[in-house]
Amino acid sequence: MAFFDFDRKIQTLLIAGALASLPACSSKFEIDGATDGTPDVSPDQIEVVDPPPDMLDPPMDTRPDEVEVVDPVVDVLDDGGLCPDPAGWGMDIVEASSTYPRATLRVTLNIGPEYVDLSDPTFTVDKKTITDVRPISTVEYEVDYMWEGPLTTWWDWDRLNVSWHVRCDDSSGIHERTLTASQYICVDEYNIWLGLGSTPEEACMVVDCVPDTMTTDAQAATSTLARGLLQTKIHASPQADGTVRLGVIASGPGSASATCSWTASAGTLEADGARARWLPPAEPGVYTVQVTTRSGKALSINVYRVTVKE
C-alpha cells in the first residue's frame, strides 16, 4: 500500500507539472485560489472581449428610412403575365331558359376571370321589364326578363342592351374598355325566345303566312322536306281548356312572302296564317298537327305530336 500511495503522489506531481508548463490563456477572468472550480471574482471584474470584426454583419451604408422594400412580382396571369388584347374583348348573350312570359338570359365575357380587375355591367331593355340581375362570376351574369301587356300584332319584340366596363391590369399598365351588345327578345301569344339578327323581323324569323287551302299528303311531304333554304320552327302552348295554340316562325330567302298550310290527323283545327288552334280528340292515341311553309320552290314542314292517355 505504501508503494501505491507513493506512485499516486508521483502521478499527481507529473500532472501538476504539465499544467504549469502550459502557456497562459487570455481568458475573460483569472482564477485566484479557487479549489472548487468556481471563479472567485465579482461581476465588475469580468472583462468583456468583443468578437473579431469578421464575425459581424457588414455595416449598412444607408439609414433604415432609406431602405426600399420591393414587393415580389407575382405572375397571376396565364398568358405570361399579360392581359389579352383589348381589341378582342367581347361578350355573348344566350338563352338560359324560357317559359312564356318569362326568360332568363346569360351574359358572359369572352375573357377569363383571372384577367379581370374590374367588372361593371349595366342591363336595360327597350320596352318591358328586367325582374332580376345576379352575378354568376366576375365575367358572367344572369338576367331575368318578363314580357307584360298586349302584343302590337300577333307577335312582338323587345331588346336587351348590355354595357360592360372591363379593366385588366398587367406589368405593361392598365387596359380598359367599355363593351356594348344588344339581343332581340321575341314573343308571340304563347312563346318567348331569343332572336338572332340585326332587325326584329330577321331576329325573330317572323313570317306572316298567307292562309291557303293547300293540303300536303305524307308522301309528298317526305319527298320535298329538304328543298330550298327556308327554315321554320313551330311553337306550341297547351291551354287549360284542353286546346293547343300553335305558331310558326320562318327565316331564309322569300320567308316574308311564304304561305302556311295546316293539317291535323284528328281533332278540331282552326288555322289563320302563321297561327293555329287545335283541340285533340279525347280518345287515347297519338295525334299530330303538321304545318307546311312554302315560298316559291322552297318548302319546310314541321310536325307537332300529342299523346292522349287513358
C-alpha positions as CSV (number, residue, x, y, z in Angstrom):
1,M,0.0,0.0,0.0
2,A,2.9,2.4,0.7
3,F,4.3,1.8,-2.8
4,F,0.8,2.5,-4.3
5,D,0.4,5.8,-2.3
6,F,3.9,6.8,-3.4
7,D,3.1,6.1,-7.0
8,R,-0.1,8.2,-6.9
9,K,1.9,11.1,-5.5
10,I,4.3,10.8,-8.4
11,Q,1.3,10.8,-10.8
12,T,-0.1,13.9,-9.2
13,L,3.2,15.8,-9.4
14,L,3.5,14.9,-13.0
15,I,0.0,16.2,-13.9
16,A,0.6,19.4,-11.9
17,G,3.9,20.0,-13.7
18,A,2.3,19.5,-17.1
19,L,-0.4,22.1,-16.2
20,A,2.2,24.5,-15.0
21,S,4.1,24.2,-18.3
22,L,1.1,25.3,-20.4
23,P,1.1,28.9,-21.8
24,A,-1.2,31.4,-20.1
25,C,-4.6,31.8,-21.7
26,S,-6.2,35.2,-22.5
27,S,-9.4,34.5,-20.6
28,K,-12.1,36.9,-19.6
29,F,-11.2,36.4,-15.9
30,E,-8.4,34.9,-13.8
31,I,-9.0,32.2,-11.1
32,D,-7.3,33.0,-7.7
33,G,-7.1,30.3,-5.2
34,A,-10.3,28.6,-6.2
35,T,-10.4,25.0,-5.1
36,D,-14.0,24.0,-6.3
37,G,-13.9,25.3,-9.9
38,T,-15.9,28.4,-9.1
39,P,-14.3,31.8,-10.1
40,D,-13.6,33.9,-7.0
41,V,-14.4,37.2,-8.7
42,S,-17.2,39.8,-8.7
43,P,-19.2,40.7,-11.8
44,D,-17.4,44.1,-12.2
45,Q,-14.1,42.2,-12.5
46,I,-15.2,40.4,-15.7
47,E,-13.7,41.8,-18.9
48,V,-15.9,41.6,-22.0
49,V,-13.9,40.9,-25.1
50,D,-15.6,41.8,-28.5
51,P,-15.6,39.1,-31.2
52,P,-13.3,39.6,-34.2
53,P,-14.7,42.0,-36.9
54,D,-15.1,39.3,-39.5
55,M,-17.8,37.7,-37.3
56,L,-20.1,40.7,-37.6
57,D,-22.5,41.5,-40.4
58,P,-21.1,44.1,-42.8
59,P,-22.2,47.6,-41.8
60,M,-25.1,49.1,-43.6
61,D,-24.2,52.3,-45.6
62,T,-27.9,53.5,-45.6
63,R,-30.2,54.6,-42.8
64,P,-33.3,52.4,-42.2
65,D,-35.6,55.1,-43.7
66,E,-33.6,54.9,-46.9
67,V,-34.2,51.2,-47.4
68,E,-36.7,50.5,-50.2
69,V,-38.9,47.4,-49.7
70,V,-39.7,45.9,-53.1
71,D,-42.7,43.5,-53.3
72,P,-42.0,40.3,-55.1
73,V,-43.6,40.1,-58.6
74,V,-46.3,37.5,-58.6
75,D,-47.5,36.4,-62.0
76,V,-51.2,35.5,-61.6
77,L,-52.0,35.6,-65.3
78,D,-52.0,32.6,-67.6
79,D,-50.6,34.4,-70.7
80,G,-47.1,35.3,-69.4
81,G,-48.5,37.9,-67.1
82,L,-50.1,40.0,-69.9
83,C,-53.8,40.8,-70.4
84,P,-55.5,39.6,-73.6
85,D,-55.6,42.1,-76.4
86,P,-58.5,44.5,-75.5
87,A,-59.4,44.7,-79.3
88,G,-60.6,41.1,-78.9
89,W,-62.7,41.6,-75.8
90,G,-66.4,40.8,-76.3
91,M,-69.5,39.2,-74.7
92,D,-72.0,36.5,-75.6
93,I,-75.7,36.6,-74.8
94,V,-77.6,33.3,-74.8
95,E,-80.9,32.0,-73.6
96,A,-80.6,30.0,-70.4
97,S,-84.3,29.1,-70.1
98,S,-87.7,30.4,-71.2
99,T,-91.3,29.8,-70.2
100,Y,-93.7,32.4,-71.5
101,P,-93.9,35.2,-70.5
102,R,-90.5,34.9,-68.7
103,A,-87.0,34.2,-70.0
104,T,-83.6,34.0,-68.3
105,L,-80.6,35.3,-70.4
106,R,-77.0,34.6,-69.7
107,V,-74.4,37.3,-70.5
108,T,-70.7,36.2,-70.5
109,L,-67.4,37.9,-71.2
110,N,-65.1,36.1,-73.6
111,I,-62.1,36.5,-71.4
112,G,-61.3,34.5,-68.2
113,P,-62.0,35.8,-64.7
114,E,-58.3,35.6,-63.9
115,Y,-57.7,38.6,-66.2
116,V,-60.4,40.9,-64.9
117,D,-59.6,43.5,-62.2
118,L,-62.8,45.5,-62.7
119,S,-66.2,44.3,-64.0
120,D,-69.1,46.8,-64.0
121,P,-72.0,45.8,-66.3
122,T,-75.4,47.5,-66.8
123,F,-78.5,46.0,-68.3
124,T,-81.6,47.7,-69.9
125,V,-84.4,46.7,-72.2
126,D,-86.3,48.8,-74.7
127,K,-89.9,48.0,-73.8
128,K,-90.7,45.8,-70.8
129,T,-89.2,44.7,-67.5
130,I,-86.0,43.2,-66.1
131,T,-87.0,41.5,-62.9
132,D,-83.6,40.4,-61.6
133,V,-79.9,40.5,-62.3
134,R,-77.5,38.2,-60.5
135,P,-73.7,37.6,-60.9
136,I,-72.6,34.1,-61.6
137,S,-68.9,35.1,-61.6
138,T,-66.8,38.2,-62.3
139,V,-67.4,37.6,-66.0
140,E,-70.9,36.1,-66.1
141,Y,-74.4,37.4,-65.2
142,E,-77.9,36.0,-65.5
143,V,-80.8,38.4,-66.4
144,D,-84.4,37.6,-65.7
145,Y,-86.9,39.1,-68.1
146,M,-90.7,39.3,-68.2
147,W,-93.0,40.4,-71.0
148,E,-96.1,42.2,-69.7
149,G,-99.0,43.6,-71.6
150,P,-100.6,43.1,-75.1
151,L,-98.7,42.5,-78.4
152,T,-98.7,45.1,-81.1
153,T,-99.6,42.4,-83.7
154,W,-99.7,38.6,-83.4
155,W,-96.1,38.8,-82.4
156,D,-93.8,41.5,-80.8
157,W,-90.2,42.1,-79.7
158,D,-88.0,43.7,-77.1
159,R,-84.3,44.2,-76.9
160,L,-81.7,43.5,-74.1
161,N,-78.9,46.1,-74.1
162,V,-75.7,45.5,-72.2
163,S,-72.9,48.0,-71.4
164,W,-69.9,46.4,-69.6
165,H,-66.8,48.3,-68.4
166,V,-63.9,45.9,-68.1
167,R,-60.4,46.6,-66.8
168,C,-57.3,44.4,-66.8
169,D,-54.0,45.3,-65.1
170,D,-50.7,43.8,-66.0
171,S,-47.0,44.7,-66.0
172,S,-47.4,46.9,-69.0
173,G,-50.1,49.1,-67.5
174,I,-53.9,49.3,-67.1
175,H,-56.1,48.2,-70.0
176,E,-59.8,49.4,-70.1
177,R,-62.7,49.0,-72.5
178,T,-66.5,49.6,-72.4
179,L,-68.2,46.8,-74.3
180,T,-71.7,47.1,-75.7
181,A,-74.1,44.4,-77.1
182,S,-77.8,44.0,-77.9
183,Q,-80.0,41.0,-78.4
184,Y,-83.6,40.8,-79.5
185,I,-86.2,39.1,-77.4
186,C,-89.1,37.7,-79.5
187,V,-92.7,36.9,-78.2
188,D,-96.0,35.8,-79.6
189,E,-99.2,34.8,-77.8
190,Y,-97.7,31.6,-76.5
191,N,-93.9,31.8,-76.6
192,I,-90.8,33.8,-75.8
193,W,-87.4,33.2,-77.3
194,L,-84.1,34.9,-78.0
195,G,-83.8,36.1,-81.6
196,L,-80.7,36.3,-83.8
197,G,-80.5,39.1,-86.4
198,S,-80.0,42.8,-87.0
199,T,-83.7,43.7,-87.2
200,P,-86.7,42.4,-85.2
201,E,-88.2,40.7,-88.2
202,E,-84.9,39.0,-89.1
203,A,-84.1,38.1,-85.4
204,C,-87.5,36.7,-84.7
205,M,-87.7,34.8,-88.1
206,V,-91.3,36.1,-88.5
207,V,-93.3,35.2,-91.5
208,D,-96.9,36.3,-91.9
209,C,-98.1,33.1,-93.7
210,V,-101.0,33.9,-96.1
211,P,-103.8,31.4,-95.5
212,D,-104.5,29.0,-98.3
213,T,-106.4,25.7,-98.9
214,M,-103.5,23.6,-100.0
215,T,-103.1,20.2,-98.3
216,T,-100.0,18.0,-98.3
217,D,-100.0,14.3,-98.2
218,A,-97.3,12.4,-96.3
219,Q,-95.6,11.0,-99.4
220,A,-95.2,14.5,-101.0
221,A,-94.0,16.0,-97.7
222,T,-91.3,13.4,-97.3
223,S,-90.0,13.8,-100.8
224,T,-89.8,17.7,-100.6
225,L,-88.8,18.1,-96.9
226,A,-85.3,19.4,-97.6
227,R,-85.9,21.5,-100.6
228,G,-84.8,25.1,-100.6
229,L,-83.3,27.3,-97.9
230,L,-86.4,28.1,-96.0
231,Q,-86.1,27.4,-92.3
232,T,-89.0,27.2,-89.9
233,K,-89.7,26.4,-86.3
234,I,-93.0,25.6,-84.6
235,H,-94.1,26.8,-81.2
236,A,-96.8,25.1,-79.2
237,S,-98.6,26.1,-75.9
238,P,-101.1,23.7,-74.3
239,Q,-104.0,25.5,-72.7
240,A,-106.1,24.8,-69.6
241,D,-109.2,24.2,-71.8
242,G,-107.5,21.2,-73.5
243,T,-106.7,23.1,-76.7
244,V,-103.2,23.7,-78.1
245,R,-102.1,27.0,-79.6
246,L,-99.5,26.8,-82.3
247,G,-97.4,29.2,-84.2
248,V,-94.7,29.0,-86.9
249,I,-91.7,31.3,-87.4
250,A,-89.5,31.2,-90.5
251,S,-86.3,32.6,-92.0
252,G,-84.5,32.4,-95.3
253,P,-85.0,33.7,-98.8
254,G,-88.6,34.5,-99.5
255,S,-89.8,34.0,-96.0
256,A,-91.7,37.3,-96.0
257,S,-94.0,36.0,-98.8
258,A,-94.4,32.5,-97.6
259,T,-97.7,30.6,-97.2
260,C,-98.6,28.2,-94.5
261,S,-100.8,25.2,-94.7
262,W,-102.1,23.4,-91.6
263,T,-103.4,19.8,-91.3
264,A,-104.3,17.6,-88.3
265,S,-104.5,13.8,-88.1
266,A,-107.6,14.1,-86.0
267,G,-109.5,16.5,-83.7
268,T,-110.6,20.1,-84.5
269,L,-108.1,22.5,-86.1
270,E,-108.6,26.2,-86.7
271,A,-105.8,27.9,-88.6
272,D,-105.1,31.5,-89.6
273,G,-101.9,32.1,-91.4
274,A,-98.9,31.5,-89.1
275,R,-101.2,30.6,-86.1
276,A,-103.5,27.7,-85.3
277,R,-105.7,26.4,-82.5
278,W,-106.1,22.7,-82.2
279,L,-108.4,20.5,-80.0
280,P,-107.1,16.9,-79.9
281,P,-109.5,14.0,-79.7
282,A,-110.5,12.8,-76.2
283,E,-109.8,9.1,-77.2
284,P,-106.4,7.7,-76.3
285,G,-103.9,7.7,-79.1
286,V,-101.1,9.6,-80.8
287,Y,-102.1,12.6,-82.9
288,T,-100.2,15.2,-85.0
289,V,-100.6,18.6,-86.4
290,Q,-98.5,19.5,-89.5
291,V,-97.7,22.9,-90.9
292,T,-96.2,23.3,-94.4
293,T,-94.5,26.6,-95.2
294,R,-93.8,27.4,-98.8
295,S,-92.0,30.2,-100.6
296,G,-91.6,29.6,-104.4
297,K,-89.8,26.3,-104.7
298,A,-88.6,26.3,-101.1
299,L,-90.6,24.3,-98.6
300,S,-90.3,23.4,-94.9
301,I,-92.5,21.1,-92.9
302,N,-93.0,21.0,-89.1
303,V,-95.0,18.4,-87.1
304,Y,-96.4,18.7,-83.6
305,R,-97.3,15.4,-81.9
306,V,-99.6,14.8,-78.9
307,T,-100.2,11.6,-77.0
308,V,-103.6,11.3,-75.3
309,K,-103.5,8.7,-72.5
310,E,-106.4,6.9,-70.8
